[in-house]
Amino acid sequence: MASVYYTHSYSTYRTQILSVQLQEASDYVCSIFVDMVALCSTTQSDQLLIKDLKMPRDISGYFYNVSLVKNTDPISLRMLPAIQTIFDIRSTSDDLFGLTEESQLTWTSVNILENTTDTALNSLKTQLKTYNLYLHLEVGSNWSRNVAWVWKSGGKIMVGLASDQPT
């Protein structure tokens, strides 16, 4: 009986600790985007800002993925972007499958990248390619270089993720 209790307690604590670490990864990427959008908003000119993400390669030996998603705010019913982190299914055990954490961004006037094949993004793709970067909807913690980018063009701001991994 004691071993069952120990196993259950260990599993619960382990999941809670990993959840906190996933949340920290989300919060880190979220803070990068907040800073970059604030910088981009201070000028009228078109620009592309790129920031390398210094994320841990793994959390307790498990790889994870980071993505930008849209969630409905339960109070205002507006669509708001969020940073989502989730363990990579290929590197986790069954008890961690689906463990996800998010950090909410509160912008309503900033667009997030939702489609990497949109021809309106050709200019952005060309600019990123000069840095050997490719657009991604999701980046993996075990990839060699991941970046957050903010692109201001024609007064509109878009945010997204890129990596040196070709699509």
C-alpha positions as CSV (number, residue, x, y, z in Angstrom):
1,M,0.0,0.0,0.0
2,A,2.8,2.4,0.8
3,S,4.4,1.9,-2.6
4,V,1.2,2.8,-4.4
5,Y,0.9,6.0,-2.3
6,Y,4.6,6.8,-3.0
7,T,4.2,6.2,-6.7
8,H,1.1,8.4,-6.9
9,S,2.6,11.2,-4.8
10,Y,5.8,11.1,-6.8
11,S,3.9,11.3,-10.1
12,T,1.8,14.2,-8.9
13,Y,4.8,16.2,-7.7
14,R,6.7,15.5,-10.8
15,T,3.9,16.7,-13.0
16,Q,3.5,19.8,-10.9
17,I,7.2,20.6,-11.1
18,L,7.3,20.0,-14.9
19,S,4.2,22.1,-15.3
20,V,5.9,25.1,-13.5
21,Q,8.9,24.7,-15.7
22,L,6.8,24.7,-18.9
23,Q,5.0,27.8,-17.6
24,E,8.4,29.5,-17.1
25,A,9.3,28.7,-20.7
26,S,6.0,30.3,-21.9
27,D,6.5,33.3,-19.7
28,Y,10.0,33.8,-21.0
29,V,8.9,33.8,-24.7
30,C,5.9,36.0,-23.8
31,S,8.1,38.6,-22.2
32,I,10.3,38.7,-25.4
33,F,7.3,39.4,-27.5
34,V,6.0,42.1,-25.2
35,D,9.3,43.9,-25.3
36,M,9.7,43.6,-29.0
37,V,6.1,44.8,-29.8
38,A,6.7,47.8,-27.4
39,L,9.9,48.7,-29.3
40,C,8.2,48.3,-32.7
41,S,5.3,50.5,-31.6
42,T,7.5,53.4,-30.7
43,T,8.3,54.2,-34.4
44,Q,6.3,55.0,-37.5
45,S,8.7,53.2,-39.9
46,D,8.4,49.7,-41.2
47,Q,10.9,47.3,-39.5
48,L,11.7,43.7,-38.7
49,L,12.9,42.9,-35.2
50,I,14.5,39.5,-34.5
51,K,15.5,38.1,-31.1
52,D,17.2,34.8,-30.4
53,L,15.3,32.7,-27.9
54,K,17.5,31.3,-25.2
55,M,15.3,28.5,-24.1
56,P,16.5,25.4,-22.2
57,R,17.0,22.5,-24.7
58,D,14.9,20.3,-22.5
59,I,12.9,20.2,-19.3
60,S,14.0,17.3,-17.1
61,G,15.2,15.4,-20.3
62,Y,11.9,16.1,-22.2
63,F,11.8,18.2,-25.4
64,Y,9.0,20.7,-25.8
65,N,7.4,22.9,-28.5
66,V,6.5,26.6,-28.4
67,S,3.8,28.1,-30.5
68,L,1.6,31.2,-30.8
69,V,-2.1,30.4,-30.5
70,K,-5.3,32.4,-30.3
71,N,-7.6,32.0,-27.3
72,T,-11.0,33.5,-26.6
73,D,-11.0,35.8,-23.5
74,P,-13.9,34.5,-21.4
75,I,-14.8,38.0,-20.2
76,S,-14.6,40.1,-23.4
77,L,-15.0,37.2,-25.9
78,R,-12.2,38.7,-27.9
79,M,-9.5,36.6,-29.6
80,L,-6.2,37.1,-27.9
81,P,-2.8,35.6,-28.7
82,A,-1.0,33.4,-26.3
83,I,2.3,31.6,-26.1
84,Q,1.8,27.9,-25.6
85,T,4.3,25.3,-24.5
86,I,3.7,21.6,-24.8
87,F,5.9,18.5,-24.3
88,D,6.9,16.9,-27.6
89,I,5.0,13.7,-27.8
90,R,8.0,11.9,-29.2
91,S,10.1,12.6,-26.1
92,T,7.6,12.2,-23.2
93,S,6.0,9.4,-21.2
94,D,2.3,8.8,-21.4
95,D,1.6,10.6,-18.1
96,L,3.0,13.8,-19.5
97,F,1.1,13.6,-22.8
98,G,-1.1,16.8,-23.2
99,L,0.7,18.8,-20.4
100,T,0.4,22.3,-21.8
101,E,1.0,25.7,-20.3
102,E,0.2,29.2,-21.7
103,S,1.1,32.8,-21.2
104,Q,-1.6,35.2,-22.4
105,L,-0.7,38.3,-24.5
106,T,-3.2,41.1,-24.2
107,W,-2.9,42.7,-27.6
108,T,-5.9,43.0,-29.8
109,S,-4.3,45.0,-32.6
110,V,-1.3,42.7,-33.2
111,N,-1.6,39.8,-35.7
112,I,0.0,36.4,-35.2
113,L,1.4,34.3,-38.0
114,E,-1.2,31.7,-38.8
115,N,-0.2,30.5,-42.3
116,T,3.4,30.2,-43.5
117,T,2.4,29.9,-47.2
118,D,0.6,33.3,-47.5
119,T,2.1,35.1,-50.5
120,A,1.8,38.5,-48.6
121,L,4.6,37.1,-46.4
122,N,7.1,36.8,-49.3
123,S,8.9,40.0,-48.2
124,L,9.2,38.8,-44.7
125,K,10.4,35.4,-45.8
126,T,13.1,37.0,-48.0
127,Q,14.3,39.2,-45.1
128,L,14.4,36.2,-42.7
129,K,16.3,34.1,-45.3
130,T,19.2,36.6,-45.2
131,Y,19.6,35.4,-41.6
132,N,19.2,31.8,-42.6
133,L,15.8,31.6,-40.9
134,Y,12.5,30.0,-41.9
135,L,8.9,30.8,-40.7
136,H,7.4,28.3,-38.4
137,L,4.1,28.0,-36.6
138,E,5.8,26.1,-33.8
139,V,9.4,25.7,-32.8
140,G,11.1,22.8,-31.0
141,S,13.3,23.3,-27.9
142,N,15.8,20.8,-29.4
143,W,16.3,22.9,-32.6
144,S,19.6,24.6,-32.9
145,R,18.3,28.2,-33.3
146,N,14.9,29.6,-32.6
147,V,13.9,33.2,-32.8
148,A,10.9,35.5,-32.1
149,W,10.2,38.1,-34.7
150,V,8.0,41.2,-34.9
151,W,7.4,42.7,-38.3
152,K,5.8,46.2,-38.8
153,S,4.7,46.9,-42.3
154,G,2.3,49.6,-43.4
155,G,1.4,50.4,-39.8
156,K,0.4,46.8,-39.0
157,I,2.3,44.6,-36.6
158,M,2.6,40.9,-36.9
159,V,4.5,38.5,-34.6
160,G,5.7,35.0,-35.1
161,L,8.4,32.4,-34.7
162,A,11.3,31.2,-36.9
163,S,14.1,28.8,-36.8
164,D,17.1,27.7,-38.8
165,Q,15.2,24.5,-39.6
166,P,13.9,24.5,-43.1
167,T,10.1,24.0,-43.4
